[in-house]
Amino acid sequence: MHTLSTLAVASLAAVASAAPAAAPADPLRLTVDTATTYQTIDGFGFSEAFQRANQIINLPEAKRNELVDLLFNVTSGVGFSILRNGIGSSPNSTLDWMNTIEPNAPVGGPSGSPHYIWDGNDSGQFWIAQQAAKYGVKTFYADAWSAPGFMKNNSNDAGGGYLCGTPGRPACADGQDWRRAYAEYLAEYVATYHNAGIDITHLGFLNEPDFTTAYASMLMDGAQSADFIKILHSVLKSHGLEKQVHIACCDATGWATQRNMSNAILADKEAAPLVDVFTSHLYTSKIDSPLPSEGQRAWMSEYADLGGNWSTTWFNANASAYNDTKALAGDGLTWARNLHTGLTTGNLSAFLWWVATQDTATNGNNNEKLILTDLELGTYTVAKRLWAFAQFSRAARPGALRVSVKTTGTDGCLVKGASPLRTIAFHNADGAVSVIAINDGATDVPITVRSRVASAVSAEAWATDSTRDLERVGVTVDAQGDVSTASVPAHGVLSVIVRV
């Protein structure tokens, strides 16, 4: 959700938890069961749409390189593995708009020959994509906020409106139908990036289609989306792109709206098998269960704290008191909990923050960014929530499977009463097994980890709390993959990775 300073959006509350149980005197045992599997992980990422990419590009070279390394390096940085691009629809780059590759309607209307213009920049996003690719990022999600204005019934890429030809909507001028031309436009964006060396892997044609606003936006319901999916797939197939590009839909403002849209798409038996990923935001409703699916993966494709003032805090003692009517806390521990909820309750395969960088002037210097940039000073400041993402992104690499993990006492019996830990485990494609533990309590919790990994060769653990940012801590591991001497910090996160 690209926001204006006057826009008020209801935000999902921080995950509220009951008063945590006191930390046990003896270590808790976290036992991983790799035979019990859940969803495949595609990764974690962010966007630099609406010219946010220039907040990195325009830094001094040394700082620019340092920041790119922080975002994408998998051994010393966050290791983000998905980049979400905005497909521009605006006729120019006024304010922070994203300019379109087709600024003018073709002569002859939808059947005319389009004239595409590629500036090699794409509002700074192409450069960011190139940097990501250098670090091994392979998942690039291109998403359109709107079709160009001349393709819509309001003749504007802003202000909502419908794509001309959308079933059930008033006809556009001369009864023109721009649906296939819009699909061709999206395919051209994919082809342009491919020709420049970047392969778009996921393609979305909507962003918050239930929301009308003063910047690029376009309306569509689930049945109308199903109609367009069939057209888009046909066009992609005609260009030989149907195997390279996964169709994603629909980036609704909230989980409940996306559930309705997903159900409508699944009800269309022609469209359902053509969409690969259901995408949602969480601004208007939270994750309470998995999205409906017939094999489609679920992505949380955009989320952020839009209301809170800029903060680099890790732990906010008042976060548990937040609810859906109040601003979402921007602290790091809250976002670690949000990630955990998304991956467990929602069976998410991907979790994407809104934008990585932003300046103080935009949107009242709120928390919608992970990193605050100051181009005049040539510096940047990192929010602690970035390290919440790092804990997950480093431990669960693309292709990992979420697997079962059980918390017991050292005697193997289930813990009596509430555990202070939220846990999640992954079996990575390279064989490594990882466990992430979030401590809701005010006391360190000692743990052991039974990974049950044959031929374990090493183990590492990484801690984040109010004083540490993904700091490596010492652990020991035996040949069976059992890890000892670990401790989950109070109000903190510990990830343990057992290598084979």
N, C-alpha and C positions, 0 to 999 in steps of 0.2 A: 504494500500500500504506500504509494508515494503521497505524502501528506503536505497540505498547506498549513500555515501557522494558525489559521482560523478553524481548521477542521477538528472536530471532536469525535473521537472514535471510541466506542466501548471496548475495553481491553479485557482479555482473559486474566483471571486472578492468578496470583502465585499459588502453587500447590499448597493447600493448607494441610497441616498435619496435626494429629493429636499430640498432646504433651509427650515427648519422647521418653522411653524407658531409661532408667539409669544404666550406665555402661556396665556390662558384666565384669566380675572380678577375673574370671578365666576367659581365655580367648574364645571367640566364636569361630566355628568352622564353616567355611563357605565351600560347598561341594558342587562341582560342576558336572553336569550330565550331558555330554556332547551327543548322546543318542536321542535326546529329546530336543527337537529343533523347532524354530518358529520362522520368522521372516528373514529374507536375505537383505543385507545392508548395501545400499547404493552409495551412501556417504553423507557428508555434512558440508554445508557451503554457505554462500552469500551472494548478493548482487551488488553491482556498482552502477545500476541503471540511473537514469536522469542525471547524467554527467557527473555522478559521484566519483567515477574513475579518475577524473581530473584532479581530485584531491590527493591521489597518489602520484599521478604523472607529473604534476607541477611541483612536487617536493624537490629539494636538491638531490642530485644523483645518489649520493651516499645514503641519505635517508630513504629515498625511494627504493633502492635495492634492499635496504635493511627491512623495510616494511613488507615488501613482496616476499622476502624470505620468511618473515614471521608468519605470514598468512599460509604459505604453501609448503614449507619445508617439513617433512614428516618426521625428522629426527631431532630438530632443534626448534621448530615452530609449531603451529597449530596443525598443519597437515590437512587443510581443507581440500576436498576432492570433488566438489561440484561448484560450477560457476553459473549463475543465472543471469542471462542477458535480457534486457528489454528491447523488443523489436520496435523501433521508432515509427510513429505515425504522424508526427507534426510536420508542417511545411518548412519550418526553420528551427533554429536552436535558441530562440528567445527564452529568457529566464533559464530554466534548466530542462527545457523540453528535449526530447530525443527526435531528431529529424528523420524523416522517412526516406526510403530508397526510391520512392515513387511520388514526388511532390505534386505532379500534375496528372489529371485524368487523361487517359489516352483518347485521341481523336476517334470518334465512333463508339465511345462508351465501353461497356464491358467486353465487347467483341473486338475492340481495337487493339493495336499493338502497343504494349506498355513501354515507356521509356524509363529505365532504371538508372539511378545515379548512385555510385558507390564512392564515398569520399576516403576510404581506407582508414577511417577513424571510428565511425559508429559511436559517436559521443564518448570516445575514450575507451569503450568496451573492448574493441579489437585488441588494443595493446595489452589490456589486462588478461584477455584470453591467451595471448601469445606467451605471457609470463607464466600463466597457470600451466600451459602445455609443456613448457620447459621443465617444470617440476613434476611432470608425469600425470597431471590431471587429464582424465579422459572423458569426463561427463560434463557436457555443456548443454544447459537448458535455455533455449531461446523462447521467450514468451512475449506475446503482443498484448498491450493494454487496449488497443483499438485498431480497427482498420483505418486507412486514410479517410479524411472527411468526405471526399467525393464518392466514397463507396457506401455512405450511410444515409439514413433517412433524415438526419438533422444537418447534413452537409458540414459536419464538424467532427474532428477526432475527439474533441472534448464534449462534456455535457451528456454523457450516456448516448442515447440513440441506438438504433438497430442497423445491422448490416442489411443492405438492400437485398430483398429476396427471402429474408427470414420468414418462415411459415408463421401465419397468424398475426403478422404485423402489417401496418398500412403500407401500400405499395409506394415505391420511390418514383421520382420523376420519370415519366414515360414508361412506367412499369419495369424499369431496369432491374436486373438481377445480377448483383456483383459477387455472389457467393463463390463461384469458381474462380473469378479473377482474384478474389482475396486469397484463395488457396494457392493460386499461382504466385502471388506476391510473397506468401510465406515460404514457398518452395524456392523462390529466387534468393531470399535471404540465406537459406541453408546452403544453396549452391554457391553463393558469393563467398561465404566463410570457407566452404570446402576448397574452392579455387585459391583461397589465400592461405590454406594450410591448416585450418581448424575445422574439425568435423563436429557439427551440431548433432548431438545424440538424442535429445528430447525436444519436442516442439509443442508449444501451447499457443492457442489462438485467442485466449481470453485471460483477463485479469480482473477479478472481483466483478463478475458480470451481473451481480445483484446490487451494484452500487453506482450511483450517478454522482459525478464530481466535476470540478472546473478544469481538471487536466484530462489527459487521454483516458477515455473510458468507453465501454460499449456493453450493452445489455443483451442477455440471452438466458433462457431457462434451460432445463435439462433436455427436454424433447427437442428444442431448437438446436442445442449443442449436438445431440445425436445426429440430427439431419446434416449438420455441417461436417461432422467427423467422417461421414461416408464420402462426402465430396473431397475433403482434404486427403483422405487415404487414396482416392482415385487419382488425384493429381500427383501425389508423392510417387505412386506406382508408375505413372506415366513418365516420370523422370528417373526411375530406377532407384528411388530413395526409400522405398517402403521398408527395407530391411535395416538400413542405417539409422533411420529416424523413428523414435518411439513417440506416438501421439500422447500428449498429456492433457488432462482436462479436470477441473475447470477453474482452479484458483479462487474459489468462493471466499467471501469475507469470513466465514466461520464454518465450523465442523458440521453443524446441523444443516446448514444450507447445502454444503457439499454432499452430505448424505442424500438429500433429496435429489440433487442433480445426478449423482451416481446411480441412484435407483432408476431414474428416468432413462438414462443411457443404457443400463442393463436390460430394461424392458424392451429396448429396440434390438431385436436379435441380429440385425445386420450390423449395427454400429458397435455393439458390445465387444465383439472380438477384435475390433480395430483399434481400440484405445488400450494403451499399455499401463498408464499410470493415472491414478486419481490424485489430484493435487488440491490442497486446501490451505487457507490461512486460518488464524485462530483469534481474530480481533473481536468477533461478535458472539462466538460460542466456542466452548472448549471441547477437548477430546474426552469422551465418556465411554467409548467402545470403538472397535475397528470399523472402518468404512465398509459398506457392502462391496463384494468383490467376486468376480468369476475368474480369478487369476491375476487381476490388476494389482500392482503395488500401490502403496499409499505414501505420498510425500507431504510433509508439512513444508510448503514451498515458500512461505514468507511469514515472518512473525518478528515482533520487536516490542519494546516498551515505548509507546508513542506519547505517553503522558508525563512520565517522570523527568525531572530535571537531570542534566548530565551528572553522572555519578560513576566513580571508579570503585565503589564499595563491593566487598565480597559478601559480607553477612549483614543483613538488616534484621534486627531483633523483632521488628514489627511486621515483617513480611507475612507471617502466618495469619495476621489479622486482616489481610487484604481480601477483598471479595470482588465479584464481577462488576460492582458499581464504582469501584475505586481504581485509581491508576495502578498499573502493574509495577511491582518493584523491579528495578533494573539490576539488582545485586546479583553477583555471580552464583551464589548458592541457590537462589530461586531458579535460575536458568538451568543449573544442573538438575534440579528436581523436574523442571519442565521437559528437559530432554529425556529423563528417565520415564516420565509419564507417557510421553509421546511414543517411545519405543516399546513400552510394555502394554499399556492400556490401548494405545492406538495401532500397535503393530507397524509403526512407521518404518519405511526403508530409507528415508532421508529426512533430514531436518535442516532447513535453510533459514538463517537469519536474514533480515531485510537488507541493510547496507553495511558494508565494512567500515566506510569512512564518511565523515561529514565535518563541516566547520561549525563554529559557534553561532554564526548568523542564521543558519537555516532552522526553521521550526522551533525557535526559542531555545536552541541548544539543549534539545531533549536527549533521551536515551535511545533513540532509534538506531544509533550507530554503535559499533564496537570500538571504534578508534576515532578520537578527536584530532583533527589536523589543524595546524596553523601555518598557512602558506607564507605569511609575512615573516614569521620567525623561522620557518623551515623545519618545524618540529611536529611530533605527534605524541598523543597520550593514549594509553591502552586502558580500557575498562576491564575489570576483573571477570566479567561475564565471558570475555574472549577465552579465558582459561578453562571455563566450564566446557566450552565447545572442544577445546584441545584435549581434555580428558577423554572425551568420547571419540573424537576423530582419530586420535593416535592409537586407541585401543581397538576400535572396530573399523578396519579398513574395508574398502569396496570389495564386495564378494563374501564378506564374513556372514556367518549364520548366527542369529541370536539363539542361544541354547539355554537350557534350564540350569538354575543354580539354587541350592537349598541352604538355608542358614540353620545350623544346629549348635548345640554345645559340643565340647570336645568328646563327650561320651556318645555322640551320635544322635542324641535325643533332640527333638524339636525344642526351640527356645520357648520357655513358658512366658506368657505375657508378650507385650509389644517389643519388637526389636528396634533399637535406635537406628538401624541401617536399612537403606533401600539398596538393593543389589541387582545387578544385571550382568550377564556373561555372554561371550561371543567365541565362536570357533572360526578363526581367520582362514583365508584360502591357502596361506603358507603353512598351515598346521598350528600356528600359535593359538593359545587359549588365553583369553583375557577376562578379568573380572573387574567391575567398577562398583565401589561401595560408597554411598553417600551417607554421612553421619548427621542425623538431625539433632543429636544430643550435644550437651555442653561438656562432655568428657571424652577423651580419646578412647577408642574401642580397639583392643588387640584382637587380631584375627589370624587364622591359618587358612590356607587355600588348598583344597584337594582338586587339582585340575585333571587328574587321571590321564595325563598325557604320557604316552610311552616315549622313551628316549629323550626326555627333557634335557636340554643342555645349559639353559640359563634362565634366569628370571629377573625381572626388573619391576620396580614400583615407582609411581609418581604421585606426589601429593600436592594438593592445592587447598589453601585456606586463606585466612586474612593476611598472613605474612609470607606465604609461599605461592609461586606461580609455576605449576608443573615442575616441582623440584624433585629430583631423583633421590630416593631413599633406599637404604640397603635392605635386602632380603636374601634368604637362603633357599635353595631348592634342591630336592633329591632327584634321583633318576626317574622316579615315578611321577614327577611333576608336582609334588607336594611342597608348598611354600610355607615357611614359618617366619617368625619375628616381624610380622607386619603389623601396622597400627593405623586405623582410620582416624584422622585428626578430628577433634571437636568442631562441629559446624564446618566440616570440610569433605573433601573427596579424595579417595585413593584408588588408583587403577593399578592392577597387578597383571603383568603380561608374562606368560611362560612360553619360552621359545623352544623349538624342536630342532 
